[in-house]
Amino acid sequence: AIARVWRAGCIIRSAMLNDMASALERDAGTNLIFADYFSALLKQHHVALRNLVATAMLHGHAVPALAAGLAWFDQIRTARSTANMIQAQRDFFGAHSFERIDADGAHHGPWGLHDGS
């Protein structure tokens, strides 16, 4: 595993690499944030990351990687999110349809701009 290779002389050195390697050896296809060790770390420290990103931004400091990482973390653990708007956009521009939580099947929105109504 890459995590084991990195421990042996790469500039990336961390005790966490052992935890990464162990998690990937148990399940090579796992996303590390769902591995027990990393999931516990995120539950324990995500508020600190949120505070760090917010404070940096309030003071005009760009932290794009941290902000994007936090946004990604929020996105993957949200069942219903603003990303669902992508379905509406696809339907509006290409009539691809969308799914609803209150009714089965494919649906189209009443956009009215393309059909003259």
Sequence and secondary structure as in RCSB ss.txt:
>XXXX:A:sequence
AIARVWRAGCIIRSAMLNDMASALERDAGTNLIFADYFSALLKQHHVALRNLVATAMLHGHAVPALAAGLAWFDQ
IRTARSTANMIQAQRDFFGAHSFERIDADGAHHGPWGLHDGS
>XXXX:A:secstr
 HHHHHHTT S   THHHHHHHHHHH TT  GGGSHHHHHHHHHHHHHHHHHHHHHHHTT   HHHHHHHHHHHH
HT SS GGGHHHHHHHHHH   B  SSS S B     SSS  
